[in-house]
C-alpha cells in the first residue's frame, strides 16, 4: 500500500478591508478544513498601513499552518475602479508574502473556482457556500462569506494541484 502525502492549501479571497483565508488539508481525495477566518483593517487606517497589517497577519497564518501552496483569486472583473486598484494592490502584498515564504502560488479565476467546486461556471454564492460545506463535511456554512470564498479557493486549488499535468 502506498502512503498518500498530506498537503495543506491556504486559499485567499483578496481584499484590503476584508481578506478571507482558509486552510484545508488534502490526503488523497479526502479534504479536511483546518482553519479559516477573515482579516479586517479599519477604514480610518492609511492604505499603506492596511496593506502592511494584512501582510503581517498573513505571515502569522503561514507560520502557524505551514501550507504547501497558496491559492489566490485572480482579479477578474470590477464595478468600481478605485476599489479594483486597491484590491489589486492587496493582491500584490499577498503574492509578495507568498513568494517571501517560498510558497508555490496558484492564481485562479472565479470561473475556474466555480467550475471546480460545483461543476457549473455560473454557480451563485449560495450554491458555492453549500458546496464548500458539503465537500468539507462541515456542520454549517463558514462565515463570513469572505472565509467561505477562501475555503472554496483552497478546495479548487487542491484539485488543480492533484490534476495530472
N, C-alpha and C positions, 0 to 999 in steps of 0.2 A: 504494500500500500504506500502510495506517495503522499507525503505530508504537504498540505497546502499552506502557503505562507499567508500570514495576516498582514493586510495592507491598510493603512489609515489614509483617509482623504479628508482634507479641510476644504469645504465649499464656502465661497464668499459671495454674498449678494452686495455689490458695492454701493456705497453711499457716503455722504460726508456728515449728514445729520444723524442718519441711522445706517449702520452697517451690520447686515445679518451674517452670522457664521454658524457652521455646523460641522461636526466631526463624526464620521462613520468609520467602521472597520469592516473590511471585506475579507472573508475567508472562503475561498471558492466562490460559490454563488450566494452564500449567506451574508447578509448585510446587517450590521448592528449599529444603532445610534449610540454614540459615546457621550456627546455633549453638544449643546447649542446655545446660542444667545444672540444678543443684539448690543452692539457698541453704539452709544449715543454721545453726541457732542452738543453743547449748548449753542443756541443761535447767537448769543451775545459774544461768544468767543471769536477772536480774529481767525479768519480762514486758515492761514498757515499753522496756527496753533491747533486748530481742529484736526488738520492732517497729521500733525506731529502726535497728537493724542491718540489717534487711530493707529498710527504706526507702532507706538509704544505698546498699546493694548494687544495688537495683532502679534507682536513679537512674544508677548507673555503667553498668548494662546498656543503659539507654535512651540514654545519652550515646554509648556505643560503637557501637550498632547503628542508632540513629536510626529506630525503627519509625514507620510511618504510622498505626498503630492498635494499641490494647491490647485483648486479648480475655481476659476473666476469667470463671472458673467461678462461677456463682451458687451460693450455699449452698442446697441443695435439701432435704436430709434429714440427720438426725443420729442417732447412737446414744447419745452422751454429751453432756449439756447443757453441762458445763463446757468440753469440747473445742469444741463448736459455737460457744459465745460467744467463745472465744479465736480460732477461725478467722474468725469474723465480724469481730473487731477487726483481724485481719491483712488481711482484705479491705478494710476501711476505710482502712488505711495504703496498700494497693496502689492503691485508687481515688484517694486523695489525691495520691499521687505522679504517677499518670497525668494527673490534672487539672492539677497544678502544671506538668507538662511540655507541656501543651496537646495531649494526645493524644485523639482520639476513642476512647471506651470502649464496648465491646460486651460485655454480660453474657449468657452462655449457660448453660442448664441442662445437666446431664449427659445428659438425654434428647435435647436438641437436638444435642449434640455427637455422640452415638452414631448418631442418625438421619443426620446429615450425613456422617459418616465411613463407616459400614457399611451405611446404609440400613435398619438394624434398631435400634429404640429399647431393646432389651434385650440388646444385644451385651455379652459379658463382657470383662473386662480383657484377656485373651489375644487375643481377636478384634480388639479395638481396637488393641492394640500391633502386631499383624500388619498391620492396615490402614495404620497410620502408616508402618511400614517399606515397604510396597508403594507407597503414594501418593507418598512422598518418595524412592523408589528407593534405599533405604539397604541396606547390606550386612547389618546386624543391627538388632535392636530396640534403641532407645535405652534406656539405663539411667542412673539408677534410674527406677523406674516413674513417679515424680512428673514427671520430664523428658519421658517419653513422653506422659503425660497433657497436659502443657503444649503439646507439639507438636500433639496432637490438637485442643486448643483453638484454636491458631493456624490449623490447616487448616480447621476448621469456621468460624472467623471469616472466613477468606478467601472461603469460599463464600457467606456471608451478605453480605459486602461487595460481591461481584460480582453477587449476585442482583438482578434488576430490582426496583426499589422500587415 
